Amino acid sequence: MNLKCVASIAAVAALIVFGAVTPVRAVPFVLNGSLEDLDGNFVNDADNFDQLAAGATSIANWTVSAGTTANIAWSQTVTGDGRSAPFGDFFIDLSGFGSESPNGAIEQLLSGLLIGGT
């Protein structure tokens, strides 16, 4: 290894140690993916269900989509009919209690994404 190469390696090491080069890290772009009750907004209507209509923002970082018909069901484990979240304590039924809302949807604005990034 020649002197020029050693000097370059030492310079890069110094930049890393002193923070001039920041490491690449994943930035979370979906917030509250497990649909937890982060803001304490859950209202137990009956049997650990909370009925949410279009435009509702009760679930932190999520909005019930404007075109949603009737209500979707935001639910807390364990529901009166024995259903549970696969992760965490909360989950949603986009069909709204089985068939009440045939087009239920939730949405959020994703940020921090780069076109062509991986």
C-alpha positions in Angstrom: 0.0 0.0 0.0 1.5 3.3 -1.0 1.6 6.5 1.2 -1.1 8.2 -0.9 -3.6 5.3 -0.3 -2.8 5.3 3.5 -3.5 9.0 3.6 -6.8 8.7 1.8 -7.9 5.9 4.2 -6.9 8.0 7.2 -8.8 11.0 5.9 -12.0 9.0 5.3 -11.7 7.4 8.8 -11.3 10.9 10.3 -14.4 12.1 8.5 -16.5 9.2 9.8 -15.2 9.6 13.4 -15.9 13.3 13.5 -19.3 13.0 11.8 -18.7 14.7 8.5 -20.0 11.6 6.8 -23.4 10.4 8.0 -24.4 6.8 7.6 -27.3 5.8 5.4 -30.3 4.7 7.3 -33.8 3.7 6.6 -36.4 6.4 7.2 -39.8 5.1 8.2 -42.4 6.5 5.7 -45.5 4.7 7.0 -46.5 6.0 10.4 -48.5 3.9 12.9 -48.6 0.8 10.6 -50.0 -1.3 13.4 -53.0 1.1 13.8 -52.5 1.6 17.6 -54.3 4.2 19.6 -51.4 6.5 20.0 -53.5 9.6 20.9 -56.1 8.0 23.2 -58.9 8.6 20.7 -60.5 5.1 20.8 -64.1 5.2 21.8 -65.5 1.8 22.6 -69.0 1.8 21.0 -69.6 -1.9 21.9 -67.6 -5.0 22.2 -64.2 -3.2 21.7 -65.3 -1.6 18.3 -65.1 2.1 17.3 -67.2 3.0 14.3 -65.4 5.5 12.0 -67.0 7.3 9.1 -65.4 9.0 6.1 -63.0 11.8 7.1 -62.4 10.4 10.6 -58.9 11.0 11.9 -59.2 9.1 15.2 -56.4 6.6 14.3 -53.1 8.5 14.6 -51.5 9.4 11.2 -54.5 7.9 9.3 -57.7 9.3 7.7 -60.7 7.2 6.7 -60.9 7.9 3.0 -63.5 10.3 1.7 -65.3 7.8 -0.5 -65.8 5.2 2.2 -69.5 4.2 2.5 -71.0 3.9 6.0 -68.5 3.0 8.8 -65.3 1.0 9.1 -64.6 -0.8 12.4 -61.5 0.2 14.4 -61.1 -2.6 16.9 -59.3 -3.4 20.1 -58.1 -6.9 21.0 -60.1 -9.0 22.1 -63.4 -8.0 20.5 -66.8 -9.2 21.7 -66.8 -11.8 18.9 -63.3 -13.1 19.8 -61.2 -11.3 17.1 -57.6 -10.2 17.8 -55.0 -8.1 16.2 -52.1 -10.0 14.7 -49.6 -7.4 16.0 -50.2 -4.9 18.8 -53.6 -4.3 20.3 -55.6 -2.6 17.5 -56.8 -3.5 14.0 -59.4 -2.4 11.5 -62.2 -4.1 9.6 -62.4 -2.1 6.3 -65.7 -3.8 5.4 -67.3 -2.2 8.5 -68.7 -5.1 10.6 -68.8 -7.6 7.7 -70.7 -5.9 4.9 -71.7 -2.4 6.0 -69.0 -0.6 4.1 -68.1 -2.3 0.8 -65.4 0.1 -0.1 -63.8 1.0 3.2 -60.3 2.5 3.0 -57.8 4.5 5.1 -55.0 6.7 3.9 -52.0 8.7 4.9 -49.5 11.0 3.2 -46.2 9.2 2.7 -43.1 11.4 3.0 -39.4 10.9 2.8 -39.5 8.8 -0.4 -37.0 9.3 -3.2 -38.0 8.5 -6.8 -35.9 5.6 -7.9 -34.6 4.9 -4.3 -34.5 1.5 -2.7 
